[in-house]
């Protein structure tokens, strides 16, 4: 098992890509804390993993709240004795906030997608530093590299912030034995669930592999960066996009 005896937190772990990461981590031997606002879904995922002889628990968490982060880290360490891995997976798309010209929408995207990564990294690193090691994986996006006319500009800005913050955090926390990397998924469900057929077709056509990705394909990349297999990998970007930004 690639994460045997590890303890991990995955934000946004109650559904979608986060759920795929949670389930894969549990299969690979980690005790996983699911941090999300979706109580019913989070509890169900944790119960399913525990029923299958894995180890998981759900902790309701607003990732934009520093107090929630402090409580989440404290509960994790109190329950499992340590923290080895943090996956900052929680995020929202521009469609969640509406009008691209509204300041409130911009601030909401930045808070959920970028400020949460700062808060999580800050508090997780403090816990990891006590053990002298740890891995933080920040989920960005291909929109952290390129813009798109059909994407909220705040989404690209927030994901670009995650990309560069990851490098800064890798430099800051590296001397403490903590690795920080970013993952950049391409087009895939559930992010495209609200996209019409024509929109999906255009994104498939723009992807060299000519298909959408699957959350599990991202989860395996996150697993590598979280594991000791990536022990000399920090401050880097793993793009999982079917070749979209290679063009």
C-alpha positions in Angstrom: 0.0 0.0 0.0 1.4 3.3 -1.1 0.0 5.3 1.9 0.2 2.8 4.6 0.0 4.4 8.1 -0.4 7.9 6.6 -3.0 10.4 7.8 -4.6 12.6 5.1 -7.1 15.5 4.9 -8.9 16.0 1.7 -11.0 19.2 1.3 -14.1 19.0 -0.8 -13.8 15.2 -0.3 -17.5 14.4 -0.1 -18.1 14.3 -3.9 -16.6 14.5 -7.3 -12.8 14.6 -7.7 -12.3 14.9 -4.0 -14.3 11.7 -3.3 -12.2 9.9 -5.9 -9.1 11.0 -4.0 -10.5 10.0 -0.6 -11.5 6.6 -1.8 -8.1 5.9 -3.5 -6.2 7.1 -0.4 -8.2 4.8 1.8 -7.6 1.9 -0.5 -3.9 2.7 -0.3 -3.8 2.5 3.5 -4.3 6.1 4.6 -6.7 7.2 7.4 -8.6 10.0 5.6 -10.4 13.0 7.0 -13.1 14.3 4.6 -13.5 18.1 5.0 -16.6 19.5 3.4 -19.8 21.4 3.9 -21.9 18.5 2.5 -22.8 16.7 5.7 -24.9 13.9 4.2 -22.6 13.1 1.4 -19.5 13.3 3.6 -20.9 11.1 6.3 -22.0 8.6 3.6 -18.5 8.4 2.0 -16.9 7.9 5.4 -19.4 5.2 6.4 -18.8 3.3 3.2 -15.0 3.4 3.6 -15.3 2.2 7.2 -17.6 -0.6 6.2 -15.0 -1.8 3.8 -12.3 -1.9 6.5 -10.8 1.4 5.6 -10.4 4.4 8.0 -12.3 7.6 7.4 -14.2 10.3 9.2 -16.1 13.4 8.1 -15.5 16.8 9.6 -17.7 19.7 8.5 -15.5 22.4 7.3 -15.8 25.8 5.7 -12.4 26.1 4.0 -12.7 29.9 4.0 -12.8 30.0 7.8 -9.5 30.1 9.6 -11.2 28.9 12.8 -12.6 25.9 10.9 -9.1 25.1 9.7 -7.7 25.2 13.2 -10.4 22.9 14.4 -10.0 20.5 11.5 -6.3 20.1 12.1 -6.7 19.8 15.8 -9.4 17.1 15.5 -7.3 15.2 12.9 -4.2 15.1 15.1 -6.3 14.3 18.2 -7.9 11.4 16.4 -5.0 9.9 14.5 -2.0 11.4 16.3 -0.4 13.2 13.3 -1.0 14.7 9.9 1.0 13.5 6.9 -0.9 14.8 3.8 -3.2 17.6 2.9 -5.0 17.8 -0.4 -6.5 21.3 -1.0 -9.1 20.1 -3.4 -12.2 22.2 -2.5 -13.1 24.8 -5.1 -15.9 26.4 -7.1 -16.3 27.4 -10.7 -17.4 30.7 -12.1 -20.9 29.4 -12.7 -21.4 29.3 -8.9 -21.2 33.1 -8.6 -23.0 34.4 -11.7 -22.2 37.8 -13.2 -18.5 38.1 -14.1 -18.5 41.9 -13.4 -19.8 41.6 -9.8 -17.1 42.2 -7.1 -18.9 39.8 -4.7 -18.5 37.0 -7.2 -14.8 37.6 -7.7 -14.2 37.7 -4.0 -16.2 34.5 -3.4 -14.1 32.6 -6.0 -10.8 33.9 -4.7 -11.8 33.1 -1.1 -12.9 29.5 -1.8 -10.3 28.6 -4.5 -7.2 30.5 -3.3 -7.5 31.9 0.2 -8.5 28.4 1.4 -5.3 27.0 0.1 -3.2 29.6 2.0 -5.1 28.8 5.2 -4.9 25.1 4.8 -1.2 25.1 3.9 -0.4 27.5 6.8 -2.1 25.3 9.5 -1.2 21.9 8.0 2.4 22.9 7.7 2.5 23.8 11.4 1.3 20.3 12.3 3.6 18.6 9.8 6.7 20.5 10.9 6.5 18.8 14.3 7.2 15.5 12.5 9.7 17.0 10.1 7.9 15.9 7.0 4.7 16.1 5.0 3.1 16.5 1.6 0.6 19.2 0.5 -1.1 18.9 -2.9 -3.0 21.9 -4.2 -5.6 21.3 -6.9 -5.3 24.1 -9.4 -6.5 23.8 -13.0 -5.3 24.2 -16.6 -7.0 27.6 -16.2 -4.1 28.4 -13.9 -2.0 28.5 -17.1 -4.4 29.8 -19.8 -7.5 31.9 -20.1 -10.8 31.1 -21.7 -13.6 33.3 -23.0 -16.2 31.0 -21.6 -14.6 30.9 -18.1 -15.1 33.4 -15.3 -11.9 35.5 -15.1 -11.9 35.1 -11.4 -11.7 31.3 -11.8 -8.5 31.6 -13.9 -7.1 34.2 -11.5 -7.7 32.0 -8.5 -6.2 28.9 -10.1 -3.2 30.9 -11.2 -2.8 32.1 -7.7 -2.8 28.5 -6.4 -0.1 27.6 -9.0 2.3 30.4 -7.9 1.5 30.2 -4.2 2.4 26.5 -4.4 5.9 27.4 -5.5 6.3 30.0 -2.8 5.1 27.5 -0.2 7.5 24.9 -1.5 10.4 27.3 -1.0 9.1 28.4 2.5 8.4 25.0 3.9 11.0 22.8 2.2 13.5 23.3 4.9 11.0 21.8 7.3 10.8 18.6 5.2 7.4 19.6 3.8 6.7 19.2 0.0 4.1 21.3 -1.8 3.0 20.6 -5.3 0.1 21.5 -7.6 -2.1 19.4 -9.9 -3.8 20.9 -12.9 -6.8 18.9 -14.2 -8.2 19.4 -17.7 -11.8 19.0 -18.8 -13.8 16.4 -17.0 -16.9 15.7 -14.9 -18.3 16.8 -12.6 -16.9 20.2 -13.6 -18.7 20.0 -16.9 -22.0 18.6 -15.7 -23.7 21.9 -16.3 -22.2 22.3 -19.8 -24.4 21.6 -22.8 -23.6 19.0 -25.4 -22.1 21.5 -27.9 -19.9 22.8 -25.1 -18.7 19.4 -24.2 -18.0 18.5 -27.8 -15.9 21.6 -28.3 -13.8 20.8 -25.3 -13.3 17.2 -26.4 -12.3 18.5 -29.9 -9.7 20.8 -28.2 -8.2 18.0 -26.2 -5.5 15.9 -28.2 -6.7 12.7 -26.6 -10.2 13.5 -27.9 -12.0 12.7 -24.7 -12.8 14.1 -21.3 -10.8 13.0 -18.3 -12.1 11.1 -15.3 -11.7 12.1 -11.6 -9.8 8.8 -10.8 -7.1 9.8 -13.4 -6.5 13.0 -11.4 -6.6 11.0 -8.1 -3.8 8.8 -9.2 -1.6 11.8 -9.9 -2.4 13.2 -6.5 -1.6 9.9 -4.9 1.9 9.9 -6.4 2.6 13.4 -5.1 1.2 12.6 -1.7 3.2 9.4 -1.4 6.9 8.8 -0.5 7.5 7.9 -4.1 7.6 11.7 -4.7 10.0 12.3 -1.9 12.3 14.6 -4.0 9.4 16.4 -5.8 8.3 19.8 -4.6 7.3 23.1 -6.1 6.2 21.5 -9.3 3.1 21.3 -11.5 1.5 18.0 -12.6 -0.8 18.7 -15.6 -3.5 16.0 -16.2 -5.4 17.4 -19.2 -5.2 15.0 -22.1 -2.7 17.3 -23.8 -4.9 20.5 -23.8 -2.2 23.0 -22.9 0.5 21.2 -24.9 -0.8 22.8 -28.1 
